[in-house]
Amino acid sequence: MNNTNKKSFIKNVITLITGSVLAQLISLIGLILLQRYFYGPEDFAPFRLFFEFTAIFAGISALRLESAIVLESDNKNAKGLFIICLKLIVIISIVSLFSFFIFSFFNKGINDLAKDFRIVLLVPLTVISIGLFQVFNSWFTRLESYKLMSVNKVIQNSVNVCSQLIFGFLKLNYLGLILGRFIGFVVANLNFLLNYFKKGNSPTINTNDQKNLIKKHKDFIFFTTPGFFIGNLINFIFLALFIDYYGNHFGGQIAASVQYLGISIAIISSSFSQVYFKEITKIKTKKELKSTYTYWFIRLGVLGLIGSIGLQFIPDSFIVFFLGEKWSGLIDIMQIMALWMAVMFISSSLSYIYIKLGKQKQTLILDIIHLLMVLIGMNWIHESYKSPITTLWFFTIIQLLFYVIAIFAAYYFIAGYKDEINIDTKKTEL
């Protein structure tokens, strides 16, 4: 990465991180208030379980074709992909509703949620809201509207926290947490929609052209989509099994740990990955691709290491002081989970490298192995020890192993990457 590109890259990342820091700070303050005054672990367990379930379908609601919007060089094709994504989101939201009822027969936590009609109604609506948010993010990443995306993060989290606090005052239990977050996504999408029309639109394309676009980007559908599905399914299974095995109290502490650590990771990871994806689409040579990957791998690695080590020195009394006695033991769980989430932070921030390299099929195979390791391993450890902390440590080891492999496998695939030939340059030479 040359100095000019590096400065532009860093400027765009800082723009997004500025909004992300403010947005996550709002989330952090709101989370502390919510946990101290309104909600205990028993409320956070079903709240996070609901969103981990909807994330399974929201993550694949556009069959990952939103990533192709960033890759497309032709504006007309990008607009066509945008329209295709909107149609797919509606279809997948309906699938999510039926799946919710099917899951309720096999999982006690989902079964309890399914008894509330309001929760059932929110399942497809939440999938649509999160799916739209992802598609809009890809669209505005393509336009390099990083300031807008940064501001919208602040809007989303502000509305989210305010809504959850209001519902907390109204004593609406975990439903208030779910509704508050849903409202945050709705407002953020409305802001994106207004700016979408302000930016102007390229001409629409016909049905046949849309079919050709789907064929062109079929790897996203056949390989990237199943990979994201499995990744989000693992997150859901992880929480669902801990709730089933050890109850809502321990499951709620797991859920809160995910949220706190997720806030820390989201400050940099989501902002970085959006700009990183846009930048690596411009890279044409193996040498520059490897250099860029290594450059950011080292720097993200240092940040992850500092964060995970620093967390180990926070005492339980610190958490109890801010959140109350009911959250005692939360820091012990966070300290274990921070070990693998720090490595996940590096891997997820750089994961778009696999799309650039066209290695979606290979990552899908890794994801399937990952899922089997989690399902078989967690069940075996639970049956053997009946200990929540032992099970959590085993899950941490599995996660560490998977994400380390994912990070270093990229070097193997980069080594096989063929430099792209600049067509205009080639014509000139001829």
ZAPAVEX-318508 format. One record per residue: x negated, y negated, z negated of N, C-alpha, C in turn. Coordinates in steps of 0.2 Angstrom, whole numbers, plus 5000, padded with zeros to 4 digits. Atoms other than C-alpha are relative to their C-alpha. Last residue first. Layout:
BEGIN
XYZXYZXYZ
...
This chain:
BEGIN
499949974994500050215140500049955006
500649964998499350125126500050035006
500550054999500749995125499350045003
499850034993502050135126499449965002
500249944995501150225111500249985007
500849994999501150065101499850055005
500250064996503050035104499350005001
499850004993503450215099499749945004
499650064999502450205082500150005008
500350044994501950385079500449945001
499650024995502350455062499749965005
500050074999500950545053500549985005
500350024993501350725050500149935000
499650064997501650775031499649985007
499849974994500850945026500449955004
500649984997499750865012500250035007
500450064996501250765007499550035004
499650014994502150935003499749945004
500149954995500750994992500449985006
500750014997500650824983499950065005
500050064995502550824980499350005003
499849974994502350994971500049955006
500649994997501450894957500150045007
500550054999502950804951499450025004
499750044995504250944953499549945002
500049974993503151064944500249965006
500750004999502950944929499950035007
500150064997504850924930499249995001
499650024993505251104929499749935002
500349954995503951154915500349985007
500750024999504451004904499750045006
499950074996506351044906499349985002
499849984993506051234901500049935004
500649974996504951174886500250025007
500550054999506351054880499450035004
499850034994507651194882499549945002
500149954994506651304870500249965007
500750004998506451154858499950055006
500250064997508351124858499250005002
499850004993508651304855499949945004
500449964996507451304840500350015007
500650044999508351144833499550055005
500050064995510051214835499449975002
500350065002509651384827500049955005
499450045003510651544830499849934997
500250045006508951634832500649964997
500649975004509151774845499949964993
499849945002510851734852499550034995
499450015004510451554854500250064996
500350035006508751594862500549994994
500449955004509551714874499749974994
499649955003510951594879499650054996
499750035006509751444881500550064997
500550025005508551544892500449984994
500249945004509851624903499649994994
499449965002510851464908499750074996
499750035006509251354907500650044998
500450005006508151464918500449974994
500049935003509551504930499650004994
499349995003509851314933500050074996
500050045006507951284935500750014997
500449965005507851424948500049964993
499749945001509251344958499650044994
499450015004508451174957500450064998
500250025007506851234963500549994996
500249945003507751314978499749994993
499449965002508651154981499850064997
499850035006506951054981500650044997
500449985005506351164995500249984993
499949935001507851135006499650034994
499449995004507750945003500150084999
500149945004505950935009500650024996
499649954997506150805023500050074996
500449944997504650715017500450055003
500550034995505550545014499750065004
499550024995506950645005499649975006
499849944997505650724994500549995006
500549984996504850554990500250075004
499950014993506450504984499550025005
499749944997506050594967500249995008
500449984993504750464962500450055004
500250064997505850384948499650015007
499450034997506650554944499849935004
499849964995504950634941500649975004
500550004995504150504930500350035007
500050074998505750484919499549995006
499450014995505950674919500049935003
500349974994504150674911500650005005
500550044998504750554897499750035007
499750064996506350644896499549965002
499849994993505450804892500349955004
500549964996504550744877500150015007
500550054997505850614872499550045004
499850014993507050764868499649955004
500149934996506050824853500249985007
500749994999505950644846499850065004
500350054995507750604849499250025002
499749974993508350764840499749965005
500349934999507350714824500150035007
500650014998507950534826499650065001
500050024993509750584825499349995003
500349944996509450674808500049995008
500649975003510550554798499850065004
500449994994511950474810499350034997
499849954996513250494796499650025006
500249945002512150394784500350065005
499749975006512350234793499850074999
499449974998511850164810500450034995
499650034995510550034807500750035001
499950075002509850084790500449975005
499450005005510150274794500149924998
499449994996509050254810500649994995
499950064995507650174801500650015003
499750055004507750304787500249935004
499349995000507450444799500449944997
499749965005505750374802500750015000
499450035003505050314819500350044995
500250035006503250374822500649964997
500149955005503750504835499849974993
499449975003504550374846499950044994
499850055004502850294850500650024996
500450005006502250454857500249954995
499949945004503650464869499650014994
499350005003503650284875500150064995
500050055005501750274877500750004997
500449985006501750434887500049954994
499649955004503150374898499650034994
499450025003502350214902500450054996
500250035006500650294906500649974996
500349955005501450414917499849974994
499449985004502450274926499850054995
499750055004500750194930500650024996
500550025005499850354936500349954995
500049945004501350414947499549984993
499550015005501450234954500150064995
500050075003499750234962500649994995
500549995005499750424966500049934996
499849955005501350404976499650014994
499450035004500750254985500350044995
500350055004499050334989500649964996
500349975006499950494995499749954996
499449975004501150395007499750034993
499650065004499750285013500550034995
500550035004498650435018500349954996
500149955006500050535025499649974995
500549955000500550395037499950044994
500049954994502150305043499450054999
500749985000502750205027499950065006
500450044995504250105030499450035001
499749994993505450225022499649975005
500449944997504250225007500350025007
500750014998504750045003499750065004
500050044994506650075003499349995002
499749964995506450224991500049965007
500449954997505350134980500250035006
500550044996506549984978499550055003
499650034995507950094972499549965005
499949954995506750204962500449975006
500649994996506050054952500250055006
500250064996507749984947499450025004
499550014994508450154942499849945004
499949954995506850204933500549985005
500550004994506350044924500250055005
500350074999507749994912499550005005
499650044995508650164915499749935001
500249984993507350254905500349965005
500750014999507650164889499750015007
500150084999509450164891499349985001
499850024994509450354894499949935001
500649994996508450384878500149985008
500550045002509850304868499450015005
499850064999511250394878499449954998
500050014993510450564878500149935002
500750004999510150544859499949995008
500250075001511950494857499250005002
499850054995512450654866499849934999
500349994994511350764856500249955005
500750035001511950684840499650015006
499950085000513750714846499349974999
499950014993513350904850500049925000
500750004997512650914832500049985007
500550055004514250844825499350015003
499950074998515450924838499549954997
499550045002514951104835499949935002
500150035007513451214835500449944998
500449975005513651334849500049984993
499749935001515051264859499750044995
499450015003514451084857500350074998
500250035007512651134861500749994996
500249945004513351234876499849984993
499449965001514351084883499850064996
499650035006512850964881500650054998
500450025006511651074891500449984994
500149945004512951134903499649994994
499449995003513350954908500050074996
499950055005511550904911500750024996
500549985006511251074920500149954995
499649945004512851034931499550024994
499550035004512050864935500450054996
500450045005510450944942500549974995
500349955005511451084951499749964994
499549975003512550954960499850054994
499750055005511150844964500550044996
500550025005510250994972500249954995
500049955005511851054981499549994994
499449995004511950884988500150054995
500150055005510150864994500650014995
500649995005510151035003500049954995
500149935001511751055015499450024994
499449965002512450885014499850074998
499850025006510850785014500650044997
500449985006510150895027500249984993
499749945003511650865038499650024995
500250005007511050685042500250064996
500750025000511050695061499850004993
500449954998512650805060499249985000
500049945005513550685049499550055002
500450025006513050545061499950054994
500750004998513650635076499649984994
500249935000515350665068499350015001
500049985007515450475064499850074999
500750035003515050435082499950024993
500649964998516450555087499449984998
500149945004517650465075499550055003
499449954999517350295082499950064997
500149954995516150165075500550055001
499849945002516449995066499950055006
499449974997515549835071500150074998
500249984993514349765058500650035003
500049934998515149675043499850015007
499949994993514849505035499950085001
500649984996513949475019500150015007
500350064999515449395011499450005004
499650034995516449555013499749935002
500149964994515149655004500449965006
500750024996514949514991500050045006
499950074998516849534986499349985004
499650004994516649724986500149935002
500349974994515149724975500449995006
500550054998516049614962499650025006
499650054998517549734962499549945002
499949994993516349874960500449955003
500650004996515649804945500150015007
500250074999517349774937499449995005
499550034996517849954940499949925002
500149984993516250024933500549965005
500650034998516449924917499850025007
499950074998518249974916499449975002
499650004994517750164916500149935002
500549994995516450134902500350005007
500550065000517750054891499550015005
499750064996519050184895499549945001
499949984993517850324890500349955004
500650004997517350244873500050025008
500250074999519150204869499349995003
499750024994519650384872499849935002
500449994995518350434859500349985007
500549945000519350364845499650005007
499849964995520650224849499650065001
500149935002520450134833500350055005
499449974999521049964840500150074998
499650045004519449884834500750035000
500249985007518550024843500449964995
499749945001519549984859499850034993
499350025001518949804858500450074998
500050035007517149864855500849984999
500149955005517249984870500149974993
499449965000517949844881500050064995
499550045003516549724876500750045000
500150015007515249854879500649974997
500049945003515849904897500050004992
499349985000516149724902500150074996
499650055005514449674897500750024999
500249985007513649834905500449954995
499849945001514449804922500050024992
499350005001514149624922500350064998
499850045006512349644918500749994999
500149965006512149774931500149974993
499549965001512949664943499950054995
499550045003511649524941500650054999
500350025007510249644945500649974996
500049945003511149714961499849994993
499349985001511449534967500150074996
499850045005509649494964500850014999
500249985007509149644973500249964995
499650055005510049604989499950024993
500550035004508749705000500349944996
500050074999510149735013499449964996
500250014993509749915013499949935002
500749984999509749914994499849995007
500350065002511449824995499250015000
499950054994512149975005499649934998
500449994994511350094993500149955006
500750015001512050014978499550015006
500150074999513750004986499349984998
500050024992513750184989499849935000
500649974996513250224971499949985007
500650045003514550104963499450035004
500050074996515850184975499449964998
500249984993515450364968500049935004
500749995000515550294950499750015007
500450065002517250224953499350015000
500050054994517950374963499649934998
500449984995517350494950500049955006
500750015002518050394936499550025006
500150084999519750384945499349994998
500150024993519750574948499849935001
500549964997519450614929499949985007
500650044999520450464922499450045003
499950054995522150554925499349965001
500049974994521550704915500149955006
500749984998520950594901500150035006
500450064998522650504900499350025002
499950024994523550674900499649945003
499850075000522650734884500249975008
499350005003522650924883500349935000
499549994995521250924896500750004997
499950064997520050854883500650005005
499750055005520250994871500149945004
499349985001519951124886500449954995
499650034995518451024891500750024999
500050075000517651054874500449975006
499550025005518251234873500049925000
500350045004517451284890500449974995
500749975002517951424901499749964994
499949935002519851394904499450034997
499750005007519551204904500150074997
500550005005518251224918500450014993
500349935000519751274930499450004994
499549955003520751124925499750075000
499950025007519251004928500550054996
500549975004518951084944500049994993
499849925000520651044951499450034996
499450005004520350854946500150084999
500250005007518550864953500650014995
500349935002519150924970499850004993
499449955000520350774971499750074998
499750025006518850654967500650054999
500449975005517850744981500449994993
499949925000519150704994499750034994
499349995001519250514989500150085000
499950015008517350504988500750024998
500349945003517150585006500249994992
499549954999518250445014499850064996
499450025004517150305006500550065001
500149995008515550395011500749994997
500049935001516150405030499950024992
499349994999516450215030500150084998
499650035006514750185023500750025000
500149965006513950305036500449974994
499749944999514750205050500050054994
499350025001514150045043500450065001
500050015007512350115043500749994998
500049945003512650175061500050004992
499449974999513050005066500150074997
499450025005511649935057500750035001
499550034996510350045066500649984995
500350064997508750085056500649965004
499850014993509650215045499749935003
500549974995508650265030500149975007
500750045001509550155017499550025006
499950074998511250215023499449965000
500150014993510550395023500149935002
500850014999510450385004499849995007
500250075001512350355004499349995000
500150044994512550525013499949924999
500750035000512250614996499949965007
500449954997513850714999499349975001
500150024993514850554996499550055003
499350024997515550624980500049975007
500049974993513950714976500649985003
500650004997513450624960500050025007
500150064998515250584956499350005004
499650024993515650764956499849935002
500249944996514350824942500349995007
500650014997514450654934499850055005
499950044994516250684930499449985004
499649964995515750824919500149965006
500449954997514350734911500450045005
500450034995515550584908499550055003
499650024995516850694899499649975006
499849944996515550784889500449985006
500649984995514750614884500250065004
500150054996516450554876499550025006
499650004995516850724869499949945005
500049944996515250724859500550015006
500450004994515250544855499950065004
499750034994516850554845499550005006
499449964998516250694833500349965006
500249954995514550604832500650045002
500549955003515350454823499850055005
500049934998516250304830499450044997
499449974997516850134824500050085001
499450025003515650034813500750045002
500050025007513950094814500749994998
500249945005514050194830500049984993
499549954999514950054840499950064995
499450035004513849914833500550065001
500150005007512250014838500649984996
500049935003512950054855499950004993
499349985000513449874859500050074997
499750045006511649814854500750034999
500349985007510949944865500349974994
499749945001512149914880499750034993
499350005002511749734879500350064998
500050035007509949764879500749994998
500149955005510249884894499949984993
499449965000511049744904499950064995
499550035003509649624900500650044999
500250015007508249744904500649974996
499949935003509149804920499949994992
499349995001509349624926500250064996
499850065004507549584924500750014998
500149985007507149764930500249944995
499649955002507949724947499950024992
499350034999507049564950500550054997
499950045006505449644943500749975000
499949965006505649784956500149964994
499449975000505849664970500250044994
499550055001504349564965500750035000
499950015007503349724963500549944998
499749945004503749784980500149984993
499350004999503449614988500350054996
499750065003501749594980500750005001
500049995008501249774984500449944997
499449965002501849745002500050024993
499450044998500649595004500650054998
499850055005499249684995500649965001
500450065000499249845005500249944996
499650065000500050005000499649945000
